[in-house]
Amino acid sequence: MLGRWLFARAARTRTPLLAALQAHIGELRVGLCRTAMQAHRRVRAAGGAVDPMAISALAQLAATMLIEVSVPAGLSWTARGLTLEHLRRVDSAVSALARLDKTDWAATGLVGVPVTITDAAGTEIARAVVSFAVATRSD
């Protein structure tokens, strides 16, 4: 439990978006990242629903954390774009699941990371694809 808290603390220092969303990383490993956030005041729009911008930020966070742990050491990556399809309004907690089945990193170029965003009941509320340019590191 202490290790998870220390990781979250270090991640919030490195990624300011984590602090603003008050997001939690539930699971992080090569090829998978699960993040979640409560529907607190900072992420709600005027109508009371969770703001679509906060949902897209959560999707981007999940994809970025996934690519950070999945890309091998000899390669670098840069975020290039985000496509979000917002399906329905949500008033509850939101979770994002990013998955990437890529295991062969010999070919560099654009990599799209699909992210599924669900509400507290497990209903899909949005879909996103975050694009990253992966290249050989030039140190």
LUMBA-282452 format. One record per atom (N, C-alpha, C): residue in one letter; atom name; x negated, y negated, z negated; residue number from 1. Coordinates in pm, 1 decimal. Layout:
BEGIN
('a' 'CA' (X Y Z) NUM)
...
end
This chain:
BEGIN
('m' 'N' (-82.0 118.5 0.0) 1)
('m' 'CA' (0.0 0.0 0.0) 1)
('m' 'C' (-87.0 -125.7 0.0) 1)
('l' 'N' (-194.8 -125.8 -76.5) 2)
('l' 'CA' (-284.0 -240.7 -81.8) 2)
('l' 'C' (-352.0 -262.2 52.9) 2)
('g' 'N' (-387.1 -153.6 122.9) 3)
('g' 'CA' (-450.5 -164.5 254.3) 3)
('g' 'C' (-360.0 -232.2 355.6) 3)
('r' 'N' (-231.7 -199.8 351.5) 4)
('r' 'CA' (-134.5 -260.8 441.4) 4)
('r' 'C' (-119.9 -409.9 411.9) 4)
('w' 'N' (-119.7 -446.0 284.6) 5)
('w' 'CA' (-108.4 -585.7 245.1) 5)
('w' 'C' (-231.4 -663.9 290.2) 5)
('l' 'N' (-352.2 -605.6 271.7) 6)
('l' 'CA' (-475.1 -671.6 314.6) 6)
('l' 'C' (-478.1 -690.3 465.5) 6)
('f' 'N' (-433.5 -588.5 539.4) 7)
('f' 'CA' (-428.9 -599.6 684.3) 7)
('f' 'C' (-335.0 -711.7 726.7) 7)
('a' 'N' (-216.6 -717.8 667.4) 8)
('a' 'CA' (-119.2 -822.2 700.8) 8)
('a' 'C' (-175.5 -959.8 669.5) 8)
('r' 'N' (-245.6 -971.5 559.2) 9)
('r' 'CA' (-305.2 -1099.9 520.7) 9)
('r' 'C' (-411.6 -1143.4 621.5) 9)
('a' 'N' (-496.5 -1049.5 661.9) 10)
('a' 'CA' (-600.5 -1081.3 760.1) 10)
('a' 'C' (-540.0 -1113.3 896.5) 10)
('a' 'N' (-437.3 -1040.7 934.8) 11)
('a' 'CA' (-371.9 -1065.1 1063.5) 11)
('a' 'C' (-304.4 -1201.5 1065.8) 11)
('r' 'N' (-244.1 -1243.0 956.1) 12)
('r' 'CA' (-179.6 -1375.0 951.2) 12)
('r' 'C' (-281.6 -1487.2 962.3) 12)
('t' 'N' (-400.6 -1464.4 910.3) 13)
('t' 'CA' (-506.3 -1564.5 921.0) 13)
('t' 'C' (-551.8 -1577.5 1065.5) 13)
('r' 'N' (-563.0 -1465.6 1134.3) 14)
('r' 'CA' (-611.0 -1465.3 1273.2) 14)
('r' 'C' (-501.8 -1501.6 1372.0) 14)
('t' 'N' (-376.9 -1468.3 1341.8) 15)
('t' 'CA' (-264.9 -1491.3 1432.6) 15)
('t' 'C' (-161.2 -1579.0 1364.1) 15)
('p' 'N' (-162.4 -1709.7 1387.6) 16)
('p' 'CA' (-66.3 -1799.3 1321.5) 16)
('p' 'C' (79.5 -1765.1 1351.2) 16)
('l' 'N' (104.4 -1702.1 1464.7) 17)
('l' 'CA' (240.3 -1663.1 1501.3) 17)
('l' 'C' (300.4 -1568.1 1398.4) 17)
('l' 'N' (217.4 -1482.4 1340.4) 18)
('l' 'CA' (263.6 -1390.7 1236.1) 18)
('l' 'C' (316.0 -1466.3 1115.1) 18)
('a' 'N' (247.3 -1571.6 1078.2) 19)
('a' 'CA' (288.1 -1649.8 961.4) 19)
('a' 'C' (418.7 -1722.6 988.1) 19)
('a' 'N' (434.5 -1780.3 1106.7) 20)
('a' 'CA' (556.5 -1855.0 1138.4) 20)
('a' 'C' (678.6 -1763.1 1146.2) 20)
('l' 'N' (662.6 -1647.2 1207.8) 21)
('l' 'CA' (774.0 -1552.9 1220.8) 21)
('l' 'C' (798.5 -1475.7 1091.7) 21)
('q' 'N' (698.9 -1470.7 1005.4) 22)
('q' 'CA' (699.3 -1384.7 887.3) 22)
('q' 'C' (724.3 -1240.7 929.9) 22)
('a' 'N' (655.7 -1202.2 1037.4) 23)
('a' 'CA' (670.8 -1068.2 1093.3) 23)
('a' 'C' (585.2 -968.2 1016.4) 23)
('h' 'N' (628.0 -844.9 1020.7) 24)
('h' 'CA' (556.4 -735.1 955.7) 24)
('h' 'C' (521.6 -632.3 1061.9) 24)
('i' 'N' (402.4 -577.5 1052.0) 25)
('i' 'CA' (361.2 -472.1 1143.2) 25)
('i' 'C' (387.3 -340.0 1073.8) 25)
('g' 'N' (481.9 -264.9 1128.1) 26)
('g' 'CA' (520.7 -138.3 1067.3) 26)
('g' 'C' (428.3 -25.0 1104.8) 26)
('e' 'N' (386.8 -21.9 1231.4) 27)
('e' 'CA' (301.4 86.0 1280.3) 27)
('e' 'C' (212.9 29.3 1389.7) 27)
('l' 'N' (85.8 61.8 1386.1) 28)
('l' 'CA' (-8.7 13.2 1486.3) 28)
('l' 'C' (-111.0 120.9 1512.3) 28)
('r' 'N' (-115.2 167.5 1636.3) 29)
('r' 'CA' (-215.0 264.8 1678.7) 29)
('r' 'C' (-232.6 250.4 1829.4) 29)
('v' 'N' (-329.1 319.0 1884.1) 30)
('v' 'CA' (-352.5 312.3 2028.4) 30)
('v' 'C' (-226.0 357.0 2100.8) 30)
('g' 'N' (-174.6 269.3 2185.8) 31)
('g' 'CA' (-56.5 301.5 2265.7) 31)
('g' 'C' (76.6 268.9 2201.3) 31)
('l' 'N' (79.9 222.0 2075.6) 32)
('l' 'CA' (207.8 194.3 2009.3) 32)
('l' 'C' (192.7 85.7 1903.1) 32)
('c' 'N' (288.5 -7.4 1902.3) 33)
('c' 'CA' (294.4 -108.4 1796.6) 33)
('c' 'C' (440.7 -136.7 1765.7) 33)
('r' 'N' (474.6 -130.9 1638.5) 34)
('r' 'CA' (610.3 -159.4 1592.1) 34)
('r' 'C' (603.0 -278.3 1495.9) 34)
('t' 'N' (674.5 -386.4 1529.9) 35)
('t' 'CA' (678.8 -505.5 1445.1) 35)
('t' 'C' (823.7 -537.1 1411.2) 35)
('a' 'N' (844.1 -611.9 1304.5) 36)
('a' 'CA' (979.9 -648.6 1263.2) 36)
('a' 'C' (978.5 -784.1 1194.8) 36)
('m' 'N' (1093.3 -850.1 1197.8) 37)
('m' 'CA' (1109.5 -976.2 1124.7) 37)
('m' 'C' (1253.3 -984.8 1076.1) 37)
('q' 'N' (1270.2 -1050.3 963.1) 38)
('q' 'CA' (1403.0 -1075.6 908.5) 38)
('q' 'C' (1463.2 -1195.7 980.9) 38)
('a' 'N' (1593.4 -1209.8 972.8) 39)
('a' 'CA' (1662.8 -1323.3 1034.6) 39)
('a' 'C' (1665.7 -1438.7 935.1) 39)
('h' 'N' (1549.3 -1495.3 905.8) 40)
('h' 'CA' (1540.0 -1604.1 808.3) 40)
('h' 'C' (1560.5 -1739.7 876.2) 40)
('r' 'N' (1561.3 -1843.1 798.5) 41)
('r' 'CA' (1593.3 -1977.8 845.9) 41)
('r' 'C' (1502.5 -2026.3 958.6) 41)
('r' 'N' (1375.4 -1995.2 953.7) 42)
('r' 'CA' (1281.0 -2043.8 1054.7) 42)
('r' 'C' (1305.9 -1989.1 1194.0) 42)
('v' 'N' (1370.3 -1873.4 1204.6) 43)
('v' 'CA' (1389.3 -1811.3 1336.3) 43)
('v' 'C' (1533.4 -1820.4 1386.3) 43)
('r' 'N' (1619.5 -1887.4 1312.8) 44)
('r' 'CA' (1759.2 -1900.6 1354.3) 44)
('r' 'C' (1780.5 -2027.3 1435.9) 44)
('a' 'N' (1869.0 -2017.9 1534.0) 45)
('a' 'CA' (1908.8 -2134.2 1613.6) 45)
('a' 'C' (2021.9 -2205.4 1541.2) 45)
('a' 'N' (2069.6 -2314.8 1597.9) 46)
('a' 'CA' (2173.9 -2394.7 1534.5) 46)
('a' 'C' (2302.9 -2315.0 1512.1) 46)
('g' 'N' (2334.3 -2221.3 1599.1) 47)
('g' 'CA' (2456.1 -2141.4 1586.4) 47)
('g' 'C' (2447.7 -2028.9 1485.1) 47)
('g' 'N' (2331.1 -2007.4 1427.0) 48)
('g' 'CA' (2315.2 -1903.5 1326.3) 48)
('g' 'C' (2252.7 -1774.8 1376.6) 48)
('a' 'N' (2247.3 -1756.8 1508.0) 49)
('a' 'CA' (2186.7 -1636.1 1564.2) 49)
('a' 'C' (2035.0 -1651.4 1567.0) 49)
('v' 'N' (1966.0 -1539.4 1579.2) 50)
('v' 'CA' (1821.0 -1542.6 1593.0) 50)
('v' 'C' (1788.3 -1604.6 1728.9) 50)
('d' 'N' (1700.8 -1702.3 1728.6) 51)
('d' 'CA' (1664.4 -1775.9 1849.1) 51)
('d' 'C' (1593.3 -1684.1 1949.2) 51)
('p' 'N' (1631.0 -1688.5 2077.3) 52)
('p' 'CA' (1562.7 -1606.7 2177.9) 52)
('p' 'C' (1412.5 -1634.8 2187.4) 52)
('m' 'N' (1370.6 -1755.6 2154.7) 53)
('m' 'CA' (1226.5 -1786.5 2155.2) 53)
('m' 'C' (1153.6 -1708.2 2045.9) 53)
('a' 'N' (1217.7 -1691.0 1931.2) 54)
('a' 'CA' (1158.0 -1611.3 1824.2) 54)
('a' 'C' (1152.3 -1464.2 1864.3) 54)
('i' 'N' (1254.5 -1418.9 1935.3) 55)
('i' 'CA' (1256.4 -1279.6 1983.3) 55)
('i' 'C' (1143.6 -1257.8 2083.5) 55)
('s' 'N' (1124.1 -1353.7 2174.9) 56)
('s' 'CA' (1016.0 -1338.6 2272.2) 56)
('s' 'C' (879.1 -1347.4 2203.9) 56)
('a' 'N' (867.4 -1429.5 2100.5) 57)
('a' 'CA' (742.0 -1436.9 2025.7) 57)
('a' 'C' (712.1 -1305.3 1954.5) 57)
('l' 'N' (815.0 -1240.6 1901.2) 58)
('l' 'CA' (796.7 -1110.6 1836.0) 58)
('l' 'C' (753.4 -1005.6 1937.8) 58)
('a' 'N' (812.8 -1008.2 2056.8) 59)
('a' 'CA' (774.2 -914.8 2163.2) 59)
('a' 'C' (629.6 -937.8 2205.0) 59)
('q' 'N' (591.3 -1063.7 2218.7) 60)
('q' 'CA' (454.3 -1095.3 2256.1) 60)
('q' 'C' (356.2 -1052.1 2147.4) 60)
('l' 'N' (393.9 -1070.1 2023.5) 61)
('l' 'CA' (309.6 -1027.2 1912.3) 61)
('l' 'C' (287.4 -876.1 1916.0) 61)
('a' 'N' (394.9 -799.0 1936.0) 62)
('a' 'CA' (382.8 -652.8 1940.8) 62)
('a' 'C' (292.6 -609.1 2055.4) 62)
('a' 'N' (311.1 -669.0 2172.9) 63)
('a' 'CA' (229.3 -631.7 2288.6) 63)
('a' 'C' (82.9 -671.8 2268.8) 63)
('t' 'N' (59.5 -788.3 2210.8) 64)
('t' 'CA' (-77.5 -834.9 2188.6) 64)
('t' 'C' (-151.0 -746.0 2089.2) 64)
('m' 'N' (-83.7 -709.5 1981.0) 65)
('m' 'CA' (-147.3 -620.9 1882.8) 65)
('m' 'C' (-176.7 -484.5 1945.2) 65)
('l' 'N' (-84.3 -433.9 2028.3) 66)
('l' 'CA' (-105.0 -306.0 2095.5) 66)
('l' 'C' (-225.2 -311.9 2188.0) 66)
('i' 'N' (-234.1 -416.1 2269.7) 67)
('i' 'CA' (-344.6 -425.5 2365.1) 67)
('i' 'C' (-477.6 -444.5 2291.9) 67)
('e' 'N' (-473.5 -513.2 2178.5) 68)
('e' 'CA' (-595.1 -535.3 2099.6) 68)
('e' 'C' (-655.8 -403.7 2052.2) 68)
('v' 'N' (-572.1 -310.2 2008.9) 69)
('v' 'CA' (-625.3 -183.1 1959.1) 69)
('v' 'C' (-640.9 -78.3 2068.5) 69)
('s' 'N' (-581.5 -98.9 2186.1) 70)
('s' 'CA' (-584.2 1.7 2292.2) 70)
('s' 'C' (-696.2 -17.5 2393.5) 70)
('v' 'N' (-735.3 -141.9 2419.1) 71)
('v' 'CA' (-838.4 -168.4 2519.3) 71)
('v' 'C' (-974.6 -128.4 2463.9) 71)
('p' 'N' (-1052.4 -50.9 2539.9) 72)
('p' 'CA' (-1185.2 -8.6 2493.9) 72)
('p' 'C' (-1279.7 -126.6 2471.8) 72)
('a' 'N' (-1385.9 -103.2 2397.8) 73)
('a' 'CA' (-1478.9 -208.3 2356.4) 73)
('a' 'C' (-1547.6 -279.6 2472.4) 73)
('g' 'N' (-1572.0 -216.0 2583.5) 74)
('g' 'CA' (-1643.1 -278.4 2694.7) 74)
('g' 'C' (-1557.3 -369.0 2781.5) 74)
('l' 'N' (-1428.5 -379.1 2749.6) 75)
('l' 'CA' (-1336.4 -459.0 2830.0) 75)
('l' 'C' (-1281.0 -575.5 2748.7) 75)
('s' 'N' (-1240.8 -681.0 2818.7) 76)
('s' 'CA' (-1174.1 -794.3 2754.3) 76)
('s' 'C' (-1035.6 -809.2 2816.3) 76)
('w' 'N' (-948.7 -882.0 2749.1) 77)
('w' 'CA' (-813.0 -901.8 2800.2) 77)
('w' 'C' (-769.1 -1045.2 2776.6) 77)
('t' 'N' (-676.6 -1089.5 2861.2) 78)
('t' 'CA' (-618.1 -1222.6 2850.0) 78)
('t' 'C' (-469.7 -1210.4 2881.8) 78)
('a' 'N' (-385.7 -1272.2 2800.2) 79)
('a' 'CA' (-241.4 -1271.1 2826.5) 79)
('a' 'C' (-214.1 -1352.5 2952.3) 79)
('r' 'N' (-128.5 -1300.0 3040.8) 80)
('r' 'CA' (-98.9 -1366.4 3166.8) 80)
('r' 'C' (47.5 -1404.2 3184.0) 80)
('g' 'N' (138.3 -1336.4 3116.2) 81)
('g' 'CA' (278.7 -1370.6 3136.4) 81)
('g' 'C' (371.2 -1288.1 3050.0) 81)
('l' 'N' (495.8 -1336.3 3040.4) 82)
('l' 'CA' (598.0 -1268.7 2961.5) 82)
('l' 'C' (729.7 -1279.0 3036.5) 82)
('t' 'N' (795.2 -1166.3 3054.8) 83)
('t' 'CA' (928.5 -1163.0 3113.9) 83)
('t' 'C' (1022.1 -1106.1 3009.5) 83)
('l' 'N' (1129.3 -1178.0 2978.7) 84)
('l' 'CA' (1223.7 -1134.6 2875.5) 84)
('l' 'C' (1364.4 -1130.3 2933.3) 84)
('e' 'N' (1432.6 -1021.4 2908.6) 85)
('e' 'CA' (1573.5 -1008.2 2944.8) 85)
('e' 'C' (1652.0 -1001.6 2814.2) 85)
('h' 'N' (1721.3 -1109.2 2783.3) 86)
('h' 'CA' (1798.0 -1118.5 2658.1) 86)
('h' 'C' (1936.4 -1059.1 2684.1) 86)
('l' 'N' (1973.0 -952.3 2614.1) 87)
('l' 'CA' (2096.0 -878.8 2641.7) 87)
('l' 'C' (2214.4 -922.4 2557.2) 87)
('r' 'N' (2191.4 -954.4 2430.8) 88)
('r' 'CA' (2303.3 -993.2 2343.1) 88)
('r' 'C' (2254.8 -1073.1 2223.7) 88)
('r' 'N' (2347.5 -1141.6 2161.8) 89)
('r' 'CA' (2322.1 -1222.8 2043.5) 89)
('r' 'C' (2296.2 -1131.0 1923.9) 89)
('v' 'N' (2211.4 -1177.0 1833.0) 90)
('v' 'CA' (2181.2 -1097.7 1713.7) 90)
('v' 'C' (2175.4 -1189.7 1592.5) 90)
('d' 'N' (2232.1 -1141.7 1481.7) 91)
('d' 'CA' (2233.7 -1217.7 1357.0) 91)
('d' 'C' (2154.1 -1148.4 1246.7) 91)
('s' 'N' (2103.6 -1029.2 1274.5) 92)
('s' 'CA' (2036.8 -949.7 1171.2) 92)
('s' 'C' (1887.0 -942.9 1196.7) 92)
('a' 'N' (1819.8 -861.6 1119.9) 93)
('a' 'CA' (1676.8 -838.7 1137.4) 93)
('a' 'C' (1651.2 -783.3 1277.8) 93)
('v' 'N' (1531.8 -808.8 1328.7) 94)
('v' 'CA' (1495.0 -769.5 1464.0) 94)
('v' 'C' (1364.5 -691.3 1458.1) 94)
('s' 'N' (1355.2 -585.0 1538.0) 95)
('s' 'CA' (1229.2 -511.5 1547.0) 95)
('s' 'C' (1190.2 -495.9 1693.2) 95)
('a' 'N' (1060.9 -491.2 1717.6) 96)
('a' 'CA' (1008.0 -477.5 1853.7) 96)
('a' 'C' (916.8 -356.2 1858.9) 96)
('l' 'N' (932.0 -277.7 1964.2) 97)
('l' 'CA' (850.8 -158.1 1984.5) 97)
('l' 'C' (780.1 -170.4 2118.9) 97)
('a' 'N' (647.1 -179.9 2114.5) 98)
('a' 'CA' (565.4 -186.6 2235.6) 98)
('a' 'C' (497.0 -52.4 2253.6) 98)
('r' 'N' (503.9 0.0 2376.3) 99)
('r' 'CA' (440.1 128.0 2408.2) 99)
('r' 'C' (359.1 113.3 2535.6) 99)
('l' 'N' (245.8 180.4 2538.9) 100)
('l' 'CA' (161.5 181.6 2657.6) 100)
('l' 'C' (98.5 318.9 2668.0) 100)
('d' 'N' (126.1 388.8 2777.9) 101)
('d' 'CA' (75.8 524.3 2796.9) 101)
('d' 'C' (-55.9 528.6 2874.2) 101)
('k' 'N' (-113.4 414.1 2902.0) 102)
('k' 'CA' (-237.2 407.0 2981.4) 102)
('k' 'C' (-353.9 463.4 2900.9) 102)
('t' 'N' (-423.4 560.1 2960.0) 103)
('t' 'CA' (-541.3 617.2 2895.0) 103)
('t' 'C' (-666.2 599.0 2979.8) 103)
('d' 'N' (-649.2 576.3 3110.8) 104)
('d' 'CA' (-762.8 557.3 3200.0) 104)
('d' 'C' (-785.2 408.4 3221.9) 104)
('w' 'N' (-891.9 356.5 3163.1) 105)
('w' 'CA' (-921.9 214.1 3171.4) 105)
('w' 'C' (-1031.8 185.7 3273.2) 105)
('a' 'N' (-1063.1 282.3 3362.1) 106)
('a' 'CA' (-1168.0 261.5 3462.1) 106)
('a' 'C' (-1129.2 150.6 3559.9) 106)
('a' 'N' (-1004.0 145.5 3598.3) 107)
('a' 'CA' (-956.7 41.2 3689.7) 107)
('a' 'C' (-905.3 -77.6 3607.4) 107)
('t' 'N' (-965.7 -192.6 3629.3) 108)
('t' 'CA' (-921.5 -312.1 3558.0) 108)
('t' 'C' (-819.7 -386.8 3643.8) 108)
('g' 'N' (-758.0 -488.5 3589.0) 109)
('g' 'CA' (-656.2 -564.9 3661.0) 109)
('g' 'C' (-541.7 -598.3 3567.6) 109)
('l' 'N' (-424.6 -621.6 3625.8) 110)
('l' 'CA' (-307.4 -654.8 3544.8) 110)
('l' 'C' (-246.1 -529.6 3483.6) 110)
('v' 'N' (-212.2 -540.2 3356.1) 111)
('v' 'CA' (-147.4 -431.2 3282.8) 111)
('v' 'C' (-20.8 -488.1 3220.8) 111)
('g' 'N' (91.8 -425.1 3247.7) 112)
('g' 'CA' (218.8 -467.1 3188.6) 112)
('g' 'C' (252.6 -380.0 3068.8) 112)
('v' 'N' (282.4 -442.6 2956.2) 113)
('v' 'CA' (318.2 -369.7 2834.7) 113)
('v' 'C' (468.9 -386.7 2812.2) 113)
('p' 'N' (547.8 -279.1 2825.0) 114)
('p' 'CA' (691.5 -289.5 2801.3) 114)
('p' 'C' (722.9 -293.4 2651.4) 114)
('v' 'N' (818.5 -379.0 2615.1) 115)
('v' 'CA' (858.0 -393.8 2474.9) 115)
('v' 'C' (1009.8 -384.4 2467.4) 115)
('t' 'N' (1059.3 -304.1 2374.5) 116)
('t' 'CA' (1202.1 -291.9 2349.2) 116)
('t' 'C' (1232.1 -359.3 2216.4) 116)
('i' 'N' (1330.7 -449.1 2215.5) 117)
('i' 'CA' (1366.6 -522.9 2094.5) 117)
('i' 'C' (1505.7 -478.3 2051.9) 117)
('t' 'N' (1518.6 -439.1 1924.0) 118)
('t' 'CA' (1645.5 -389.3 1871.5) 118)
('t' 'C' (1684.9 -465.9 1745.8) 118)
('d' 'N' (1814.6 -458.1 1712.3) 119)
('d' 'CA' (1862.2 -520.3 1588.0) 119)
('d' 'C' (1853.5 -418.5 1474.9) 119)
('a' 'N' (1905.6 -455.2 1358.6) 120)
('a' 'CA' (1897.4 -368.5 1240.6) 120)
('a' 'C' (1973.2 -237.0 1259.5) 120)
('a' 'N' (2076.6 -237.3 1344.0) 121)
('a' 'CA' (2154.3 -115.7 1368.5) 121)
('a' 'C' (2091.4 -27.0 1475.0) 121)
('g' 'N' (1983.4 -73.9 1538.2) 122)
('g' 'CA' (1917.6 4.8 1641.5) 122)
('g' 'C' (1968.4 -22.7 1781.7) 122)
('t' 'N' (2055.5 -121.7 1797.8) 123)
('t' 'CA' (2109.9 -157.5 1928.7) 123)
('t' 'C' (2008.5 -243.6 2003.7) 123)
('e' 'N' (1984.4 -211.0 2128.9) 124)
('e' 'CA' (1890.1 -287.9 2209.1) 124)
('e' 'C' (1947.1 -427.1 2237.0) 124)
('i' 'N' (1871.0 -529.3 2201.7) 125)
('i' 'CA' (1917.3 -666.6 2222.5) 125)
('i' 'C' (1836.1 -739.9 2328.9) 125)
('a' 'N' (1717.5 -689.3 2360.7) 126)
('a' 'CA' (1633.9 -752.5 2462.2) 126)
('a' 'C' (1529.6 -653.3 2511.5) 126)
('r' 'N' (1480.4 -681.7 2632.9) 127)
('r' 'CA' (1369.1 -606.5 2690.9) 127)
('r' 'C' (1266.3 -707.5 2738.3) 127)
('a' 'N' (1140.7 -672.4 2722.0) 128)
('a' 'CA' (1034.6 -763.3 2765.8) 128)
('a' 'C' (921.6 -684.6 2829.4) 128)
('v' 'N' (847.8 -752.5 2915.2) 129)
('v' 'CA' (722.8 -699.3 2969.3) 129)
('v' 'C' (620.4 -811.0 2954.2) 129)
('v' 'N' (513.6 -781.0 2883.3) 130)
('v' 'CA' (405.9 -877.2 2863.6) 130)
('v' 'C' (288.9 -832.7 2950.3) 130)
('s' 'N' (239.7 -923.1 3034.9) 131)
('s' 'CA' (131.5 -890.8 3128.0) 131)
('s' 'C' (-2.0 -939.1 3073.2) 131)
('f' 'N' (-102.9 -854.8 3089.3) 132)
('f' 'CA' (-238.3 -886.0 3046.2) 132)
('f' 'C' (-334.5 -859.8 3160.8) 132)
('a' 'N' (-431.8 -947.3 3177.0) 133)
('a' 'CA' (-540.4 -924.2 3272.5) 133)
('a' 'C' (-653.9 -857.7 3197.1) 133)
('v' 'N' (-690.2 -738.1 3236.4) 134)
('v' 'CA' (-797.3 -662.8 3171.6) 134)
('v' 'C' (-917.1 -662.4 3265.9) 134)
('a' 'N' (-1033.0 -700.6 3212.9) 135)
('a' 'CA' (-1153.7 -710.5 3295.2) 135)
('a' 'C' (-1273.7 -660.3 3215.9) 135)
('t' 'N' (-1381.2 -635.1 3288.6) 136)
('t' 'CA' (-1505.5 -595.1 3224.2) 136)
('t' 'C' (-1561.1 -714.5 3148.6) 136)
('r' 'N' (-1603.9 -688.1 3026.6) 137)
('r' 'CA' (-1656.8 -795.6 2939.9) 137)
('r' 'C' (-1790.0 -845.4 2996.0) 137)
('s' 'N' (-1801.7 -976.4 3003.0) 138)
('s' 'CA' (-1926.5 -1035.9 3052.3) 138)
('s' 'C' (-1990.4 -1115.1 2938.3) 138)
('d' 'N' (-2063.8 -1045.4 2853.7) 139)
('d' 'CA' (-2125.2 -1110.0 2736.1) 139)
('d' 'C' (-2253.1 -1178.3 2770.3) 139)
end
